Amino acid sequence: MSQMLKSSGAMAAATLTSRVLGMVREMVYAAFMGNGPVASAFILAFQVPNPLPRLLGEGALTAAFIRSSNRRSSRMVKWRCGVPPTR
């Protein structure tokens, strides 16, 4: 088998395992908490802050910051060396 096929299979197996374990987690949670107001508050408490790490930690803001930071630092280096600034 090719290396690409082995790698794809490993990723597929890891994804499948993650999905199955997530389903087991939800089943245990449902058996433990039930379907009452406490369970609803618990779910809401975890769903409200979850979008922030996705926006900030998974690369969107990081990529934008690094790009603008690199552009600014390269302009500063050119300015210190006496090269006229360009856009």
N, C-alpha and C positions, 0 to 999 in steps of 0.2 A: 504494500500500500504506500501511497505517496505521503509525504510529510504533511501536506495540506489537508488530506483526507483525515489523517490521524488527529491533527489539531482541531479540525471542524467537529469531529466526533467527540473529542474531549470537551469542547465548549458546549456542544449539544447535551452531553451527559450532565455537565455541571449545571446548566440551565434547567434541565428537567428535574434534577435533584433539588435545586433551589425552589422550584415551583411546588413540588410535592411537599417539601418541608414547610413551605408557607401555608399550604392547605391544611396540613396537620396542626400547625400553630393556630390557625383560625378555628379549627374544630375544637381544640383544647380550650381556647379562649371562650368560644360559645358555650361549651359545657360548663365552664367555671363561672362566667359572668351572667349568662342568660340573656334576656332581652328586656331589660328594665331601664329605668332612668340612669342608674349608676353606670351601666354598660354604655349607654348613649353618651354620657358625659366623658367617660374614659376614651371612647373613640374620637370624640370631638377634640379632646385635649391633645391627642396625637396627630390629628389631621390638620389643625391650624398651623403649627410651626413647620410642618414638613416641606412646604414649597420653598422656604428660605434656603435650606442647604442645597436644594436642587438648583436654584438660581445662582447662588453664590459659590458653592463648593464644587460643582460639577463642571466648571470650566468656562462658562459664559463670561462671567465678570472677570475671572482671572485672565483669560485670553485678551480681553479688551484692555485691562490695566497694564499687562506686560507690553502690549503693542504701543500704547501711548507713552509708557515709561521709557521704552527703548528709543522712541522717536525723540523724546525730550532730552534724554541723556546724550544722544548722538549730536543734537544741536548744541548742547552745552560744550561738548568736546571740541566741535568745530569752532565755536566762538572763542574758546580759550586758546586755540591754536592760530587764531587770526584769519580763519576762513570765513568769508561772508555768509550770513545765514541764507538758507533757501527753504522753500516750503516743501 
